[in-house]
């Protein structure tokens, strides 16, 4: 179905841009979380956790993920890092 109105065409362009940005940010989040889980010792885990928290907070502010999801993920990762020896 062709988009006949200018506003509908603009909305379609914006949706494509936002979808691409959201995919990139979510991929960054997933990779960062994997690095936290892959860390062997506590010092490396803490460093990766700091980077991951920054990424999660930025994604929550931009609206890519919900702020409660960011908080829950940070909590789970902190528990994981605290269990490392």
Buried (B, 14 or more C-beta within 10 A) or exposed (E): EEEEEEEEEEEEEEEEEEEEEBEEBEEBBEEBBEBBEEBEEBEBBBBBBEEBBEBBBBBBEEEBBEEEBBEEBBEEBBEBBEEBE
